[in-house]
């Protein structure tokens, strides 16, 4: 019979729980994913699963060729970041991408602060074909449990680059920068260049002056006068699809 870990003080348990915090993820070079579907999608993406933790009451599949650690239900709840734990979670090695210029259309996230918005933007970016996403270093961590969960596997299939605004703008010096701005040109009539970086700003303060000053174009989403703004991830999704609509037309 396989041994069951029942103590929250177990070194492996404590180390794994630390991955719920940015400090722990940075120290160990890993992040957490939860659930059977996320585990299967992670394996498909080619990212490396370090090990899987399953609760004693879990009866689903476990990833093939991956070390599996059995823990009590109480310990699993301690490790989990979900309100209703699914019984399986994995430690995944953080992918490492050196800062390189984009090869096609891309996103630049300028100070996006909410983990839910971050994950939702990554999810839509993956769906709409924005494979390269550049994040200013004051963005929320895209590998936090909430962001990973909201990305619905998008975080596995996109390349995430983090740097200072100066570093990222230098990388994008030969790429037209299209800023989402309420006072910009109507996105429905805007004709984007073949390659571009779509900028999405901070939820409260919008796009930074530094990035605005580097903009080639500004686009806006028209709204009724009774509504002042849209949620950042919703606005990003609308803009991403409208700018890339020709990619989806037969």
SULSULNOR-V939759 format. One line per field, one symbol per residue. ss: DSSP state (H for helix, E for strand, L for the rest). phi: phi as a letter, one per 20 degrees, with the letter a starting at -180 (. if undefined). psi: psi as a letter, one per 40 degrees, with the letter a starting at -180 (. if undefined). A space follows every 10 residues. Layout:
ss->???
phi->???
psi->???
//
This chain:
ss->LLLLELLLLL HHHHHHHHHH LHHHHHHHLE EEEELHHHHH HHHHHLLLEE EEEEELLLLL LLLLLLLEEE ELHHHHHHHL LLLLLLLEEE EEELLLLLLL LLLLLEEEEE LLLLHHHHHH HHHHHHHHLL LEEEEELLLL LLLLHHHHHH HLLHHHLLEE EEELHHHHHH HLLLLLEEEE EEEEEELLLL LLLLLLEEEE EELLLELLHH HHLLLLEEEE LLLLLLLLLL LHHHHHHHHH HHHLHHHHLL
phi->.ffdfddfeg gfffffffff dggffffemb cdccnfffff fffffnfeef addcffefce fcffmdgdde cfgfffffff defcgenbbc ecfffccffc ffebfbdced mfdegffgff ffgfgffene fdcdcffdff ffdfgffgff flngffdcdd ddafgfffff fefddgddef bgeefgffdf dfffdadedd efgedmfffg fgfefebccc dfcffecebd ggfffffffg fffdgffdef
psi->hhhhheheeh dddddddeee iddddddefi iiiiiddddd ddddeeihhd iihiidehea iihiehhhhh iidddddddi eidgieehii hhhhihhihi iieaiiihhg fhdhdddddd dddddddefg dhhhhieeii heeidddddd efedddeihh hhiidddddd dedehhhhhh hdeiihddeh hiidhihhhh aiddeahidd dddehdihii hiiieehdii iddddddddd dddeddeeh.
//
